[in-house]
Amino acid sequence: MTSAKLFFGSNIRFLRERRKLTQEDFAEQLGVTRVKLAAIEAGRTENPSAVDLIKFSDFFGLSIDNLFRIDLRGVGELPLRELEAGNELYIKGTNLRVLAISTDKANKENVEYVPVKAKAGYRSGYANPEFIASLPKFSVPGLPQTGTFRMFPTTGDSMLPVPEGADVICRYVEDWTAIKPGTLCIVILDGEQDFVFKKVTVLPEENKMLLESLNRAYEPYEISAGDVLEIWKFHSYFSKDVPERVSEVQHISQTMDTILKQLNMIQEKIGIIPDNSRI
C-alpha cells in the first residue's frame, strides 16, 4: 500500500517563512546546522532525529503529529494560531483534516465502499487519494446532491435492530460540534481500534465523545476526541436480511415496560417511591 503523504519539510519551511526568519537565523536559534535545516525543508531527510523533532515542536508550539500529518499551508491563520496556543482542535474534526475522494467521468463524487478487509488500510490511508481510488465504488440513487457519502460494513449485534452485517451509507461530517446528541454515526478510530457504528454525543468541554449502542445489552462508553480520524453521519443501510416479525413475547414485554414506566410516573407524582426490586 502507498505510504501516507507527510508534510514535515514543507511545514517547517512554511512556519519559518511565516516568522520571517532566514535559514541561517532559524538554524542558529534552533541549534542545528543550516545544511541540515535545508535538507529537512527540501524533504531530503526522511527520518529526522527525535532530538531535532522535539526542537521543531517546541519552537513552533505544535505537536510532532501535526507537523507531519497536516499541510499547514492550507489551514488558515486563525486555526493555526489556535494550534500554536495549544488548542488541538480535534473536536472540530476536519477543520484540520483533508478528505480524499474519487469522482466519476462526469466529475461526480463516487460512493466508496470500505470492505472489512480494507479496514486496517483505511486507518492509515484515509487521507491518501491513491488508496481511496482503489476502493470499490458505487452510484447510489436518491442520495442528496450535496455532501460526501461512503459505505461501511457493520459487524456484531450492538446496533440491533439494524441487522448484523448490514452495509451503512453515511455522510461525511466536517464539524463534529454540529452533531446533535445521540446521532447515529460511523466513527473511524486511530491505531488498532475498530470502526464503530454508534449513537454519538460530543462532549466538547472534556474533549471526549460518548458512544452508545442501540442494543441495550451493551454499556455506553467514552473515547478521546483525539483518537477519532473521521465521523460519518448515518443516512441509510442495505441488508439482505428480512426484519423479523415481533414475537408475542416481545410484544408483551414491550407493553409491560410501557405500563411500568407510566405507573412509576404516576407514583412519583403522588409522592410514592416505587419499589422496583419487586418487579
N, C-alpha and C positions, 0 to 999 in steps of 0.2 A: 504494500500500500504506500502511496505517496506520503512523505512526511509533511507535517503541518508547516505552513509558512510562518517564519519568525521575522520580527521587525526590530531586533535589538540594535543592529548597526545604524539603520536609518533613524530610529528613535533617538539614539544618542546624538547623532548629528543635528537632528531637528531641535532637540532640547538645548543643545549648546548654542546653536544659532539664535534660538528664541531668547537666550540670555545675552546675546551679542558678545560672545566670547570667541576668540580665535582658538585654533587647535593648540597653539603654543601656550596661551594663557590658561586654557582649561586643563591641559596636561600637567602644567605646573601646580595648579590648585589641587588637582586630584592625586598628584604624586606618582604619575606614570610618564613614560616617555612619549614624545609626540609621534614617534614612529608606531608605537603600539596603539595609540589612540586612532591614528589614521587608518591602520589596518582593521580595527574594530568597526569604525564608521563605514568603511568600504565593504564590510562583510567578508573580509579575508580571514578573520579569526572565528572559527566555528564554535570553539569551546573556551570562552574567556574563563580565567581562573575565578574561583569562589571569592577570593580576596578582592579582585577587581570588580566583580558583580556587586559586592556589598558597598564598595566605594561609590559606584554609579548610583545605586539605590539610595544611599544615604545623602548624596549630594543633591539629587533632584527630589527627594522625598517621595519616591514612587516605588512600589513593590517590584521585585525582580520579575514576577509573573507578568505584570502589566508592561514592563519594559520589553519583554519578549513577545507576548501574545497579541498586544493591541497596537494597531497602526495609529500612533498618537497624532499623526499629521491630519487625520480625518475626524478627530474627536471634537474639536472646537475649544475655544478659550475658556468658556465658563466651566464645563465639566473637567477640563484639565486642571483648572485652579482648585476645584473640589478634590480631585485626586491628590494634588500636592498638599492639600490641607488634611489629608488622611481619610477623606470620605470615599470609600472604595466604590460606592455606587452599585454594589452587587444587586441591591434591592430594586434598582431601576432596570435590570436586565440588559436588553440590547442597546441601551444608550451608548454602551461601550463594546458592543459585540457586532460583528459583521455576519449577516446571514447569507450563506451561499445558496443560490438557487439555480435551476436549469429552466430553459424555455424551449418551446417547440418552434417549428419553421415560421409560424405566424407571430413569433415573439411573445407568446402567451405562456405564463408560468405553468410548468408541469406540477402534478401532484406526485411527489416521490414516495415510494414505499420503502420502509426500513424493516426488512425481514429480521426474524430472531437471530439468524446467523450473522447479521451485519451490526448488531447492537454494539459490540465491543469496538468495532471500527468506527462507528458513528461518534462515539465519545471523543475520539482523537481527530476525526476528520470532518466534524460537523461544520467547520468554517472553511473547509477545503473544497473549492469548486470542482476539482477533478474527482474527488470522492463522491460528492453529491451527484455528479453527472453519471457515475457508474451505477447508481441505484435504479431499480425498476421504476417505470413512470406510467402514470395513468391520466386519462382525461375523464373527469367525473362530472356528469351533467348536474345542473341545479345548484352548483356552488355559487356563492356571492361573487360579484365581479371584482371586488376589492379584497385584498389580503392574500397571504401566502398560506397554502394548505399542504399538509403532509399526512401520510397514513402510517400508523404504528400498530403492531400486533399486541394483543393483551395476553397475559398469562396468569394462571391462578384463578381463584374464585373470590378474591377480596372485593370485587366490584359487582358481584351478582346483585340485581338480576341481569346486568349486561353479561352475556354468555362468555364463558372462558374460551379463549382462542378467537374472539371477535377482532376484526380489524377496525380501528378507530380513526376517523378523519378529524383532524384538528386544525385550527387556525393559529398562526404564529402570534405570540404576544410580545409586543415591543416594550411596553412599560408595565412591569409587574405590579406597580402600585395601583394600576387601573383594574386589577382583578377584584371582583366582588367576593366577599367571604363565601366559602363553600362552593366555588366554581369548579366544575369538573375539568381536569386538565391532565395531559401527559407531561410529566416532569422529567427532563433529562439531567441526570446527576453525574458529577465528575468522578474520576477514578474508576474503581472496580464496582461501584454501586450500579444497581439495575435501573432501567427506566421504570417509572411508576405511574399508574393511572389512578388518580385520587381526587377527592374534593380538596381544593387548595384555599387556605386562608393566609394572606400575607400579614406578618407581624413586624411592621417596619421599625418600630421603636426597639425591638430586640434583634433586628436583622435576621429574623427567622421566618419559617413558614410552617403552618400546621397542616398536616396531611391526614385525611380521614377516608376510610373505606365506606362504600355503600353497604357492604356486608357487616352487620353489627358484631359478628364474631371476632372482628379484627379491631384492636385498640388504635385510636389515633396517636400520632407521634409528631415530633417537631424535627426539622432539619435546619441547618445553617443556610442562609441565602447564598453564602459563598460557595457552597457545594453544587449550586444549580447552574447548568450550562444554558439550558433553554426551557421555555414553558410554551406549551401548545394547548389552546383552549378547545375543549370538546365541541364538535359540530354534529357528527352523526357516526353511525357504525354499521358495518356489514357483518353478517353472520350466516353460516349455513345451518345453524340450529334453529328449530322452530320453538318459540317460547312455550313452556309447559302450562297447561291449564291449572289454575289454582285449585288445589285439592280441598275437599270438605274440611279436613283437619286444619289446613292453613287458614281457610275462611273463618272457621270458628275461633281459632287463635287470634286472628286479627280483630274480629268482633269483640272478643273478650278484652283485648288490650284497650280498645277504644272505650268500652264501658268502664273499665277500671280507671282510666285517666279521667273520665268525666266524673266518676264517683269521688276520686281524690280531690278534684277541683271543688265539688260541692261541699265536701267535708272541711276543706280549708276555709271556705267562705263562712261556714257556720262555726268555725273555731274548733273543729275536731281534728286532732292529729291522726292521720291514717296509720295503722299498724300493718305495713306491707310484709312483715315477717310471716303473717298467717296466710298470705296469698300464694 
